Amino acid sequence: DTEVTQTPKHLVMGMTNKKSLKCEQHMGHRAMYWYKQKAKKPPELMFVYSYEKLSINESVPSRFSPECPNSSLLNLHLHALQPEDSALYLCASSQDRTGTLYEQYFGPGTRLTVT
Amino acid sequence: TQLLEQSPQFLSIQEGENLTVYCNSSSVFSSLQWYRQEPGEGPVLLVTVVTGGEVKKLKRLTFQFGDARKDSSLHITAAQTGDTGLYLCAGLKTSYDKVIFGPGTSLSVIP
């Protein structure tokens, strides 16, 4: 099973709303990632969790708040977003972060629209 | 400056034709991955290459890692409409402690 699931599939929110994106994997992977992707561009790394601890924050604005409740779950809490934050948000996981264990498996993404 | 470059940026070909996509860098990577992404979906891992000079085949797709581990190519034989998508290469640079993505090659296979 190499499946990463993400909910919701689509999300429309106003600039004053608070919402959360969820990601789950049951592959026993110990690293999980959030990426943001604009149309026809590569994914941009936002956050990395390794063994449930935040390892990398790519200078992401504080209106995005990640959370890793356990080794299988990853959340991204959204608050006071801007229209330019509209994008496809991808979650990924990897067995670890060394050598070939760094192979990342992506979820289908959440299409976020901020109005 | 992009750490990983891909060429061509866009490619439109007829079904049945062959094509090659390139991923180049001036830096050495400890491993390199190729992904295919369809619109509105997440990238799907196709292959990981680790050893310089390594060649891997996945049905009609052939992947090669350069001897110096600075570049890679993806060759598709007899392209099909199902090959349409964004092809991304991604390299692991140990000193960066993260995977670096190339800008992608958008492939359109026309019936």
Interface residues (C-beta under 8 A of the other chain):
Chain A: V4 Q6 K40 K41 P42 P43 L45 V48 S55 I56 L88 L90 A92 R97 G99 T100 Y102 E103 Q104 Y105 F106 G107 P108 G109 R111
Chain B: S30 S31 Q33 Y35 G40 E41 G42 P43 V44 L45 T48 V50 L86 L88 A90 L92 D97 K98 V99 F101 G102 P103 G104 S106
